[in-house]
Amino acid sequence: RTLGLATSDLALMAPAQIASAIHERAAAQGYHLVIAMANTAGNAQDTVNELLAQRVDALLINLPLDAEQAAQVQQQCGSKPVLFLDVEQHAAVSQCQYQSESGAQQAVEHLIALGHQQIGVLNGPESSASARARFTAWQRALSSHQLQPICVLHGDWSAASGYQALLQLLPDRLPQALLVANDQMALGAMRALHQHGVKIPGEMSIIGYDDTAESAWYQPPLTTVRQDLQQLGAVSVDRLLAELAGEAVQPLPLVTELVLRETTA
Ligand code: IPT
């Protein structure tokens, strides 16, 4: 009784916390968990093969995949149940992912209610389906108020990349508020702003995305769009096990929500 998890880099906070939650739920259900981590050079198929070689009964795939890549992985796994955690929404595969729309909408409404109209975006890598979905959700929310992002920056999810991205705007091209695609990049962005003496939230507001376990411990504590990573882990294991047992699964929508802390004013 073994489940396999193919995951993106576990040096990143969100995938690490998701893996931990999956491990916990799998154990509680009497399953052993084998983890294969994508390396930058290899492709998804290699990572999945590592799991198949260890004779797992079913697989969770937390690798950023477009629809075509997901279909290939699905095929590679034959008749074994597979559930995707980071895939283009229109992909014709079983998925378990948080929807960005609600949280993104709440984040934008919150900034507008505070009087901000000059809102910038710091997005994740273009290669990631979830980063693209977050960007689309922000754009939609902004355009429902006749706004568009006044600047669009990109990072690679790491704090270092958030720091570097902000250097492009400092010292004097800052928006009133910044929507950041994950909390780790928000951490780096905040570091750059602190170094330049920019007050958060007095001079610039920041909203992150994820709500990792550390985000309440930033200085100041981070306002962010929450994906409940614990719940994501539990729900994905339960759904995979239901499929394994041949039970019909009605996917419940996982809905993001804004968590108000102290980086917006
Ligand atoms: C996604 C995180 O939100 C982001 O911060 C980054 O860590 C990324 O994973 C790495 O691939 S969560 C994923 C289940 C969409």
Boltz pocket constraint, residues with backbone or C-beta under 6 A from the ligand:
constraints:
  - pocket:
      binder: B
      contacts: [[A, 8], [A, 12], [A, 13], [A, 14], [A, 15], [A, 62], [A, 64], [A, 85], [A, 86], [A, 130], [A, 157], [A, 181], [A, 182], [A, 183], [A, 209], [A, 210]]
      max_distance: 6.0
